[in-house]
Amino acid sequence: MELNGKVAWVTGASRGLGRAFSEALLERGARVAGMARSRSELEEMARRWGEHFLPVLGDVRRPEDVERAVEQIRARWGTIHVLINNAGLGRFGNVEELSLEDWQVQIETNLTGVFLCTRAAVPLMKAQRYGHIVNISSIAGLLGNPQLTAYNASKFGVRGFSEALMKELRDFGIKVTCVYPGSVDTPFFDPLGMPRHANMMRPEEVARTVVFILETSDNFLISEIVLRPLNPNPPAT
């Protein structure tokens, strides 16, 4: 896909990987609708990027917010060529101590949000018989870990959703890619009290990889890709 002039919808766009994806796309000439819950950060991005960035305030868990986001994008640019389902969060703990609210917020954000945004974007992509959906899962969508039961469940769900979706949409000229990043130096870990360190991947590196995937030729599909730090452990002091 030639990204210059294309319309991309990025969820969780105000910080971390979502912001890196948005800025990498903008640098390639794409127009980006960035959806997030943080008004101030979206407005700051809009001031920086001007008419090429559309700030979309909303929560991917809410169907009405997702529908309103698509209406805003269509009113501004008419269609959607790229959807990056990036919004996500983690709340870890032993299963017997995990609250129902902690379970639900992870399933609703990490998995149901992917479904809602995809369901909203697919009719536009089918109508033009062209598009690319990138779902950001995690290494936790491939490997189970103690104290990550809800997070693992949500990210394994993204994996299964992506594989089924890829087979469902390929005959319409629509690509689906699932990305499994390992540890990335983003604010994701801050609410969990997990320190970041120098051996984590940089958001810009992950974003460059996603741009490469998007820029492949129309009949070339990377359906899954795993990204890891070479050495995942903190550097010795």
NUVOKOL-208796 format. One record per residue (C-alpha): x, y, z. Coordinates in nm, 4 decimals, always signed. Layout:
BEGIN
+----------+----------+----------+
!       c1 !       c2 !       c3 !
+----------+----------+----------+
!        X !        Y !        Z !
...
+----------+----------+----------+
***
This chain:
BEGIN
+----------+----------+----------+
!       c1 !       c2 !       c3 !
+----------+----------+----------+
!  +0.0000 !  +0.0000 !  +0.0000 !
!  +0.1184 !  +0.3483 !  -0.0826 !
!  +0.0518 !  +0.5309 !  +0.2447 !
!  +0.0706 !  +0.8851 !  +0.1102 !
!  -0.2832 !  +1.0226 !  +0.1117 !
!  -0.4377 !  +0.7141 !  +0.2724 !
!  -0.6679 !  +0.7354 !  +0.5747 !
!  -0.5675 !  +0.5453 !  +0.8886 !
!  -0.7668 !  +0.4970 !  +1.2093 !
!  -0.5458 !  +0.4293 !  +1.5131 !
!  -0.6915 !  +0.3438 !  +1.8527 !
!  -0.5075 !  +0.4198 !  +2.1752 !
!  -0.3365 !  +0.6911 !  +1.9742 !
!  -0.2427 !  +0.9434 !  +2.2401 !
!  +0.0603 !  +0.7704 !  +2.3923 !
!  +0.2944 !  +0.4736 !  +2.3704 !
!  +0.2687 !  +0.2495 !  +2.0667 !
!  -0.0452 !  +0.4212 !  +1.9394 !
!  +0.1262 !  +0.7561 !  +1.9266 !
!  +0.4300 !  +0.6003 !  +1.7576 !
!  +0.2052 !  +0.4367 !  +1.4969 !
!  +0.0214 !  +0.7635 !  +1.4346 !
!  +0.3370 !  +0.9685 !  +1.3925 !
!  +0.5042 !  +0.7096 !  +1.1675 !
!  +0.1981 !  +0.7106 !  +0.9407 !
!  +0.1808 !  +1.0894 !  +0.9347 !
!  +0.5471 !  +1.1054 !  +0.8397 !
!  +0.4659 !  +0.8809 !  +0.5416 !
!  +0.1964 !  +1.1221 !  +0.4244 !
!  -0.1076 !  +0.9404 !  +0.5607 !
!  -0.4008 !  +1.1132 !  +0.7233 !
!  -0.4619 !  +0.9781 !  +1.0712 !
!  -0.7705 !  +0.9665 !  +1.2880 !
!  -0.6329 !  +0.9097 !  +1.6369 !
!  -0.8819 !  +0.7744 !  +1.8897 !
!  -0.8158 !  +0.7850 !  +2.2637 !
!  -0.9697 !  +0.8885 !  +2.5949 !
!  -0.7174 !  +1.1658 !  +2.6652 !
!  -0.8428 !  +1.4940 !  +2.5228 !
!  -0.5336 !  +1.6998 !  +2.6072 !
!  -0.2880 !  +1.4643 !  +2.4373 !
!  -0.5052 !  +1.4342 !  +2.1263 !
!  -0.5346 !  +1.8116 !  +2.1052 !
!  -0.1573 !  +1.8457 !  +2.1362 !
!  -0.1121 !  +1.6048 !  +1.8451 !
!  -0.3679 !  +1.7966 !  +1.6397 !
!  -0.1796 !  +2.1215 !  +1.6997 !
!  +0.1418 !  +1.9581 !  +1.5847 !
!  +0.0103 !  +1.7812 !  +1.2746 !
!  -0.2672 !  +2.0167 !  +1.1667 !
!  -0.5296 !  +1.9059 !  +0.9173 !
!  -0.3625 !  +1.5678 !  +0.8639 !
!  -0.4562 !  +1.4522 !  +1.2168 !
!  -0.8156 !  +1.4124 !  +1.3339 !
!  -0.8501 !  +1.3848 !  +1.7138 !
!  -1.1282 !  +1.1419 !  +1.8036 !
!  -1.2223 !  +1.1366 !  +2.1711 !
!  -1.3738 !  +0.8049 !  +2.2689 !
!  -1.3539 !  +0.4665 !  +2.4388 !
!  -1.3283 !  +0.1543 !  +2.2219 !
!  -1.5433 !  -0.0322 !  +2.4757 !
!  -1.8437 !  +0.1849 !  +2.3938 !
!  -2.0271 !  +0.1016 !  +2.0691 !
!  -2.1655 !  +0.4547 !  +2.0469 !
!  -1.8142 !  +0.6029 !  +2.0680 !
!  -1.6916 !  +0.3691 !  +1.7943 !
!  -1.9849 !  +0.4552 !  +1.5686 !
!  -1.9304 !  +0.8260 !  +1.6285 !
!  -1.5608 !  +0.7857 !  +1.5440 !
!  -1.6431 !  +0.6340 !  +1.2056 !
!  -1.8937 !  +0.9108 !  +1.1375 !
!  -1.6257 !  +1.1722 !  +1.2117 !
!  -1.3741 !  +0.9996 !  +0.9850 !
!  -1.6226 !  +0.9637 !  +0.6995 !
!  -1.7285 !  +1.3260 !  +0.7329 !
!  -1.3665 !  +1.4410 !  +0.7190 !
!  -1.2079 !  +1.2029 !  +0.4668 !
!  -1.4796 !  +0.9760 !  +0.3272 !
!  -1.3345 !  +0.6330 !  +0.4026 !
!  -1.0823 !  +0.4245 !  +0.5972 !
!  -0.7907 !  +0.2399 !  +0.4357 !
!  -0.6024 !  +0.1288 !  +0.7477 !
!  -0.7245 !  +0.0317 !  +1.0942 !
!  -0.4709 !  -0.0260 !  +1.3716 !
!  -0.6447 !  -0.1815 !  +1.6716 !
!  -0.3926 !  -0.0825 !  +1.9360 !
!  -0.5907 !  +0.0286 !  +2.2445 !
!  -0.5211 !  -0.2009 !  +2.5352 !
!  -0.4411 !  -0.2302 !  +2.9038 !
!  -0.3286 !  -0.4849 !  +3.1601 !
!  -0.4196 !  -0.5599 !  +3.5201 !
!  -0.2273 !  -0.8512 !  +3.6662 !
!  -0.2733 !  -1.0633 !  +3.9757 !
!  -0.3514 !  -1.4090 !  +4.1116 !
!  -0.6778 !  -1.5379 !  +3.9691 !
!  -0.8491 !  -1.5696 !  +4.3073 !
!  -0.7669 !  -1.2058 !  +4.3796 !
!  -0.8642 !  -1.0699 !  +4.0377 !
!  -1.1865 !  -0.8704 !  +4.0571 !
!  -1.4659 !  -0.9110 !  +3.8051 !
!  -1.4106 !  -0.5460 !  +3.7086 !
!  -1.0425 !  -0.6136 !  +3.6347 !
!  -1.1403 !  -0.9128 !  +3.4205 !
!  -1.4092 !  -0.7251 !  +3.2323 !
!  -1.2117 !  -0.4093 !  +3.1607 !
!  -0.9339 !  -0.6139 !  +2.9990 !
!  -1.1678 !  -0.8310 !  +2.7904 !
!  -1.3783 !  -0.5315 !  +2.6872 !
!  -1.0830 !  -0.3076 !  +2.5974 !
!  -0.8374 !  -0.5586 !  +2.4528 !
!  -1.0813 !  -0.7870 !  +2.2694 !
!  -1.4320 !  -0.6426 !  +2.2440 !
!  -1.2863 !  -0.3070 !  +2.1384 !
!  -1.1018 !  -0.4805 !  +1.8528 !
!  -1.4297 !  -0.6401 !  +1.7436 !
!  -1.6278 !  -0.3157 !  +1.7631 !
!  -1.3767 !  -0.1090 !  +1.5645 !
!  -1.3270 !  -0.3831 !  +1.3060 !
!  -1.7014 !  -0.4309 !  +1.2621 !
!  -1.7371 !  -0.0573 !  +1.2022 !
!  -1.4502 !  -0.0290 !  +0.9514 !
!  -1.5043 !  -0.3422 !  +0.7433 !
!  -1.8097 !  -0.2189 !  +0.5459 !
!  -1.6061 !  +0.0773 !  +0.4159 !
!  -1.3164 !  -0.1493 !  +0.3231 !
!  -1.5428 !  -0.4024 !  +0.1550 !
!  -1.7094 !  -0.1282 !  -0.0489 !
!  -1.3713 !  -0.0232 !  -0.1893 !
!  -1.2366 !  -0.3837 !  -0.1913 !
!  -0.9200 !  -0.2605 !  -0.0277 !
!  -0.7791 !  -0.2105 !  +0.3194 !
!  -0.5503 !  -0.3367 !  +0.5913 !
!  -0.6389 !  -0.4164 !  +0.9530 !
!  -0.3519 !  -0.4494 !  +1.2006 !
!  -0.4375 !  -0.5972 !  +1.5395 !
!  -0.1842 !  -0.5423 !  +1.8159 !
!  -0.1818 !  -0.8509 !  +2.0347 !
!  +0.1199 !  -0.9388 !  +2.2530 !
!  +0.3642 !  -1.2156 !  +2.3291 !
!  +0.0971 !  -1.2809 !  +2.5933 !
!  -0.1270 !  -1.3836 !  +2.3024 !
!  +0.1097 !  -1.6741 !  +2.2331 !
!  +0.2343 !  -1.7774 !  +2.5784 !
!  +0.0444 !  -1.8037 !  +2.9046 !
!  +0.1965 !  -1.6629 !  +3.2199 !
!  +0.1019 !  -1.6749 !  +3.5879 !
!  -0.0929 !  -1.3723 !  +3.7133 !
!  -0.1860 !  -1.2749 !  +3.3559 !
!  -0.5004 !  -1.4868 !  +3.3193 !
!  -0.7324 !  -1.2092 !  +3.2006 !
!  -0.4669 !  -1.0383 !  +2.9911 !
!  -0.3636 !  -1.3693 !  +2.8332 !
!  -0.7277 !  -1.4544 !  +2.7613 !
!  -0.7860 !  -1.1208 !  +2.5894 !
!  -0.4696 !  -1.1372 !  +2.3796 !
!  -0.5171 !  -1.5042 !  +2.2833 !
!  -0.8638 !  -1.3918 !  +2.1765 !
!  -0.7148 !  -1.1270 !  +1.9490 !
!  -0.5019 !  -1.3989 !  +1.7907 !
!  -0.8009 !  -1.6212 !  +1.7130 !
!  -1.0109 !  -1.3265 !  +1.5966 !
!  -0.7322 !  -1.2136 !  +1.3640 !
!  -0.6798 !  -1.5537 !  +1.2040 !
!  -1.0499 !  -1.6014 !  +1.1382 !
!  -1.0846 !  -1.2440 !  +1.0128 !
!  -0.7899 !  -1.2813 !  +0.7755 !
!  -0.9569 !  -1.5809 !  +0.6096 !
!  -1.2933 !  -1.4040 !  +0.6016 !
!  -1.1700 !  -1.0843 !  +0.4347 !
!  -0.8857 !  -1.1858 !  +0.2042 !
!  -1.1207 !  -1.2384 !  -0.0943 !
!  -1.2318 !  -0.8760 !  -0.0590 !
!  -0.8781 !  -0.7428 !  -0.1028 !
!  -0.8507 !  -0.6682 !  +0.2700 !
!  -0.5385 !  -0.7718 !  +0.4606 !
!  -0.5334 !  -0.8656 !  +0.8292 !
!  -0.2108 !  -0.8779 !  +1.0305 !
!  -0.1699 !  -0.9711 !  +1.3963 !
!  +0.1380 !  -0.8310 !  +1.5706 !
!  +0.2814 !  -0.9902 !  +1.8854 !
!  +0.5227 !  -0.7471 !  +2.0556 !
!  +0.7305 !  -0.8381 !  +2.3559 !
!  +0.8207 !  -0.5733 !  +2.6130 !
!  +0.8168 !  -0.2186 !  +2.4728 !
!  +0.9258 !  +0.0946 !  +2.6575 !
!  +0.5842 !  +0.2602 !  +2.6896 !
!  +0.3589 !  +0.3861 !  +2.9736 !
!  +0.1704 !  +0.0510 !  +2.9602 !
!  +0.3821 !  -0.0774 !  +3.2493 !
!  +0.3541 !  +0.2302 !  +3.4709 !
!  +0.0132 !  +0.1536 !  +3.6322 !
!  +0.1351 !  -0.2010 !  +3.6988 !
!  +0.4320 !  -0.0787 !  +3.9017 !
!  +0.6716 !  -0.2584 !  +3.6658 !
!  +0.9936 !  -0.0649 !  +3.5990 !
!  +1.0986 !  +0.0015 !  +3.2415 !
!  +1.4557 !  -0.0652 !  +3.1373 !
!  +1.7025 !  -0.0064 !  +2.8560 !
!  +1.6633 !  -0.3512 !  +2.6966 !
!  +1.2983 !  -0.2985 !  +2.6095 !
!  +1.2093 !  -0.2376 !  +2.2463 !
!  +1.1521 !  +0.1222 !  +2.1414 !
!  +0.8007 !  +0.2203 !  +2.0226 !
!  +0.9527 !  +0.3722 !  +1.7091 !
!  +1.1055 !  +0.0362 !  +1.6158 !
!  +0.7689 !  -0.1378 !  +1.6403 !
!  +0.6066 !  +0.1441 !  +1.4425 !
!  +0.8636 !  +0.1141 !  +1.1626 !
!  +0.7869 !  -0.2573 !  +1.1415 !
!  +0.4128 !  -0.1930 !  +1.1137 !
!  +0.4738 !  +0.0668 !  +0.8414 !
!  +0.6810 !  -0.1902 !  +0.6520 !
!  +0.3932 !  -0.4405 !  +0.6781 !
!  +0.1452 !  -0.1817 !  +0.5498 !
!  +0.3681 !  -0.0838 !  +0.2580 !
!  +0.3972 !  -0.4347 !  +0.1139 !
!  +0.2491 !  -0.4944 !  -0.2312 !
!  -0.1219 !  -0.5680 !  -0.2579 !
!  -0.0876 !  -0.9453 !  -0.3025 !
!  +0.1754 !  -0.9868 !  -0.0287 !
!  +0.0390 !  -1.0600 !  +0.3179 !
!  +0.2253 !  -1.0851 !  +0.6473 !
!  -0.0527 !  -1.2372 !  +0.8547 !
!  +0.1442 !  -1.2672 !  +1.1815 !
!  +0.4682 !  -1.1256 !  +1.3138 !
!  +0.6430 !  -1.1662 !  +1.6498 !
!  +0.8682 !  -0.8880 !  +1.7813 !
!  +1.1021 !  -0.9449 !  +2.0762 !
!  +1.3942 !  -0.7785 !  +2.2489 !
!  +1.7071 !  -0.9823 !  +2.1818 !
!  +1.7794 !  -0.9702 !  +2.5551 !
!  +1.4558 !  -0.9145 !  +2.7488 !
!  +1.6244 !  -0.8770 !  +3.0871 !
!  +1.7281 !  -0.5466 !  +3.2454 !
!  +2.0934 !  -0.4636 !  +3.1797 !
!  +2.3334 !  -0.5581 !  +3.4549 !
!  +2.4320 !  -0.2731 !  +3.6852 !
+----------+----------+----------+
***
